[in-house]
Amino acid sequence: MEPLMAVTIGILFAAAIYMMLRRSIVKLVVGLILLSNAANLLIFATAGMLRGAPPLVPQGLSAPANMVADPLPQAMVLTAIVIAFGVLSFAVVLVRRAWEIVRTDDLDKMKDTDT
């Protein structure tokens, strides 16, 4: 399972970089989405792809009795999803405003409007 996830993460990173290097600002936003998804998958893959019980310690013991899932990567990815949604919503509003002013999504043409 880990080699498949590594290939998937690599493809997502490559597609994100490719999309972010395009001239269209909409493709830039799509690249940001792919980049955040690839980073989230990378965090999950580095944490280990194990299935385990919730990390609950029974009363009277100092450690869980069986194999448990690590809650830290899950919490980090949840936080990253919220941050990525905020960045995405800001980028969409920024793209819409730029479209209203310049009437193009080509980044090279937007450079020509600078004074």
Buried (B, 14 or more C-beta within 10 A) or exposed (E): EEEEBEEEBEEBBEBBEEBBEBEBBBBBBBBBBBBBBBBBBBBBBEBEEEEEEEEEEEEEEEEBEEEBBEEEBBEBBEEBEEEBEEBBEEBEEEBEEBBEEBEBBEBEEBEEEEE
